[in-house]
Amino acid sequence: MTGTVVDVYVSAGSNIDPEHHLRAACHRLADRFGSLSLSSVYRTKAVGFAGDDFLNLVLSFSTDVGAYAVKEYLDLIEADAGREPSAQSLQPRTLDLDLLLYGDVVLEEPTVQVPRTDILRYAFVLAPFAELVPDLRHPVDGRTMHELWAAFAGGEQGIRRLAKPLL
């Protein structure tokens, strides 16, 4: 999966010093992969547990680095931000970086799953994704991100777009 340049989409979220951790993650990703495209930042309620609100966004970049290496780099950035590899998913976190799409590749491996199912499950992923690339088609579902968001059955899930850009 290397050699060919693909567009990569990543969901980023934090509810512990979120502006700092999200900004630092974006800078590291830009240093490694070049220019990033960013959605607006969204404030969302914690889903599945009681906790401080999250700040979430979706970002994209183009790379010829393979999906597994991209995922490993995302994991490294999370660890450097203080996230424990064994941390449960439904708890506060300094940083959560999830590989959403790697081009139109479909992978169901233990360490990498793309497209990530969170795209269809959570407003905090789909709303910024639909804003960033409304005409991008989901590689399995076939609908555009805009169509998916328009049909989203999860309600607002306590999501609010912030006017202030992250970078």
VOKE-149557 format. One record per residue (C-alpha): x, y, z. Coordinates in steps of 0.1 Angstrom, whole numbers, always signed. Layout:
residues N
<pt X="X" Y="Y" Z="Z"/>
...
***
This chain:
residues 167
<pt X="+0" Y="+0" Z="+0"/>
<pt X="+29" Y="+24" Z="-5"/>
<pt X="+40" Y="+42" Z="-36"/>
<pt X="+6" Y="+55" Z="-46"/>
<pt X="-4" Y="+89" Z="-32"/>
<pt X="-38" Y="+86" Z="-14"/>
<pt X="-59" Y="+110" Z="+6"/>
<pt X="-61" Y="+102" Z="+42"/>
<pt X="-88" Y="+113" Z="+66"/>
<pt X="-83" Y="+114" Z="+104"/>
<pt X="-107" Y="+122" Z="+132"/>
<pt X="-91" Y="+141" Z="+161"/>
<pt X="-106" Y="+147" Z="+195"/>
<pt X="-97" Y="+157" Z="+231"/>
<pt X="-113" Y="+167" Z="+263"/>
<pt X="-82" Y="+173" Z="+284"/>
<pt X="-66" Y="+206" Z="+275"/>
<pt X="-81" Y="+200" Z="+241"/>
<pt X="-69" Y="+231" Z="+222"/>
<pt X="-33" Y="+224" Z="+232"/>
<pt X="-34" Y="+187" Z="+223"/>
<pt X="-53" Y="+191" Z="+190"/>
<pt X="-30" Y="+220" Z="+179"/>
<pt X="+1" Y="+200" Z="+188"/>
<pt X="-12" Y="+169" Z="+169"/>
<pt X="-19" Y="+190" Z="+138"/>
<pt X="+15" Y="+205" Z="+138"/>
<pt X="+31" Y="+171" Z="+141"/>
<pt X="+10" Y="+157" Z="+113"/>
<pt X="+18" Y="+187" Z="+91"/>
<pt X="+55" Y="+183" Z="+99"/>
<pt X="+54" Y="+146" Z="+88"/>
<pt X="+29" Y="+146" Z="+60"/>
<pt X="+28" Y="+182" Z="+47"/>
<pt X="-2" Y="+204" Z="+42"/>
<pt X="-34" Y="+196" Z="+61"/>
<pt X="-70" Y="+204" Z="+54"/>
<pt X="-90" Y="+209" Z="+85"/>
<pt X="-127" Y="+210" Z="+93"/>
<pt X="-141" Y="+235" Z="+118"/>
<pt X="-137" Y="+225" Z="+154"/>
<pt X="-169" Y="+211" Z="+171"/>
<pt X="-177" Y="+210" Z="+207"/>
<pt X="-194" Y="+178" Z="+217"/>
<pt X="-207" Y="+162" Z="+248"/>
<pt X="-189" Y="+131" Z="+260"/>
<pt X="-207" Y="+100" Z="+245"/>
<pt X="-210" Y="+69" Z="+267"/>
<pt X="-196" Y="+84" Z="+299"/>
<pt X="-199" Y="+116" Z="+321"/>
<pt X="-170" Y="+139" Z="+314"/>
<pt X="-160" Y="+173" Z="+301"/>
<pt X="-170" Y="+183" Z="+265"/>
<pt X="-147" Y="+172" Z="+237"/>
<pt X="-133" Y="+193" Z="+209"/>
<pt X="-134" Y="+174" Z="+176"/>
<pt X="-124" Y="+179" Z="+140"/>
<pt X="-116" Y="+159" Z="+109"/>
<pt X="-84" Y="+166" Z="+90"/>
<pt X="-69" Y="+153" Z="+58"/>
<pt X="-36" Y="+150" Z="+40"/>
<pt X="-21" Y="+132" Z="+10"/>
<pt X="+6" Y="+107" Z="+14"/>
<pt X="+23" Y="+77" Z="-2"/>
<pt X="+30" Y="+62" Z="+33"/>
<pt X="+11" Y="+30" Z="+39"/>
<pt X="-20" Y="+27" Z="+60"/>
<pt X="-3" Y="+7" Z="+88"/>
<pt X="+25" Y="+33" Z="+90"/>
<pt X="+0" Y="+61" Z="+92"/>
<pt X="-19" Y="+43" Z="+120"/>
<pt X="+14" Y="+37" Z="+139"/>
<pt X="+23" Y="+74" Z="+136"/>
<pt X="-12" Y="+84" Z="+149"/>
<pt X="-7" Y="+60" Z="+179"/>
<pt X="+27" Y="+75" Z="+186"/>
<pt X="+13" Y="+110" Z="+187"/>
<pt X="-14" Y="+99" Z="+211"/>
<pt X="+12" Y="+82" Z="+233"/>
<pt X="+34" Y="+113" Z="+233"/>
<pt X="+3" Y="+133" Z="+244"/>
<pt X="+0" Y="+110" Z="+274"/>
<pt X="-26" Y="+86" Z="+262"/>
<pt X="-21" Y="+51" Z="+275"/>
<pt X="-23" Y="+24" Z="+248"/>
<pt X="-46" Y="+3" Z="+271"/>
<pt X="-69" Y="+32" Z="+278"/>
<pt X="-106" Y="+24" Z="+275"/>
<pt X="-125" Y="+42" Z="+248"/>
<pt X="-152" Y="+56" Z="+271"/>
<pt X="-132" Y="+79" Z="+293"/>
<pt X="-116" Y="+114" Z="+292"/>
<pt X="-85" Y="+116" Z="+270"/>
<pt X="-57" Y="+139" Z="+261"/>
<pt X="-59" Y="+129" Z="+224"/>
<pt X="-78" Y="+105" Z="+202"/>
<pt X="-66" Y="+102" Z="+166"/>
<pt X="-86" Y="+77" Z="+144"/>
<pt X="-78" Y="+68" Z="+108"/>
<pt X="-111" Y="+72" Z="+91"/>
<pt X="-103" Y="+66" Z="+54"/>
<pt X="-72" Y="+57" Z="+36"/>
<pt X="-81" Y="+65" Z="+0"/>
<pt X="-108" Y="+41" Z="-10"/>
<pt X="-91" Y="+11" Z="+6"/>
<pt X="-112" Y="-13" Z="+27"/>
<pt X="-93" Y="-31" Z="+54"/>
<pt X="-106" Y="-53" Z="+82"/>
<pt X="-74" Y="-61" Z="+101"/>
<pt X="-68" Y="-63" Z="+139"/>
<pt X="-48" Y="-31" Z="+139"/>
<pt X="-63" Y="-11" Z="+110"/>
<pt X="-99" Y="-9" Z="+100"/>
<pt X="-109" Y="+14" Z="+72"/>
<pt X="-134" Y="+28" Z="+66"/>
<pt X="-138" Y="+33" Z="+103"/>
<pt X="-173" Y="+25" Z="+115"/>
<pt X="-174" Y="+57" Z="+136"/>
<pt X="-181" Y="+76" Z="+104"/>
<pt X="-216" Y="+62" Z="+104"/>
<pt X="-221" Y="+62" Z="+142"/>
<pt X="-211" Y="+95" Z="+157"/>
<pt X="-220" Y="+131" Z="+150"/>
<pt X="-186" Y="+143" Z="+162"/>
<pt X="-170" Y="+124" Z="+133"/>
<pt X="-196" Y="+127" Z="+105"/>
<pt X="-205" Y="+164" Z="+110"/>
<pt X="-169" Y="+177" Z="+105"/>
<pt X="-163" Y="+151" Z="+78"/>
<pt X="-193" Y="+163" Z="+58"/>
<pt X="-182" Y="+199" Z="+63"/>
<pt X="-146" Y="+191" Z="+51"/>
<pt X="-154" Y="+170" Z="+21"/>
<pt X="-192" Y="+170" Z="+14"/>
<pt X="-189" Y="+153" Z="-20"/>
<pt X="-165" Y="+125" Z="-9"/>
<pt X="-182" Y="+91" Z="-12"/>
<pt X="-180" Y="+65" Z="+15"/>
<pt X="-161" Y="+36" Z="-1"/>
<pt X="-185" Y="+9" Z="+12"/>
<pt X="-218" Y="+27" Z="+17"/>
<pt X="-215" Y="+47" Z="-16"/>
<pt X="-232" Y="+79" Z="-3"/>
<pt X="-214" Y="+112" Z="+0"/>
<pt X="-205" Y="+125" Z="+34"/>
<pt X="-232" Y="+152" Z="+29"/>
<pt X="-258" Y="+126" Z="+21"/>
<pt X="-247" Y="+106" Z="+52"/>
<pt X="-249" Y="+136" Z="+74"/>
<pt X="-283" Y="+146" Z="+60"/>
<pt X="-297" Y="+111" Z="+68"/>
<pt X="-279" Y="+108" Z="+101"/>
<pt X="-302" Y="+93" Z="+127"/>
<pt X="-281" Y="+100" Z="+158"/>
<pt X="-296" Y="+135" Z="+163"/>
<pt X="-273" Y="+163" Z="+173"/>
<pt X="-256" Y="+143" Z="+201"/>
<pt X="-249" Y="+176" Z="+217"/>
<pt X="-227" Y="+189" Z="+189"/>
<pt X="-219" Y="+226" Z="+182"/>
<pt X="-196" Y="+240" Z="+156"/>
<pt X="-172" Y="+266" Z="+169"/>
<pt X="-165" Y="+298" Z="+150"/>
<pt X="-128" Y="+300" Z="+160"/>
<pt X="-104" Y="+280" Z="+138"/>
<pt X="-79" Y="+257" Z="+155"/>
<pt X="-49" Y="+269" Z="+136"/>
***
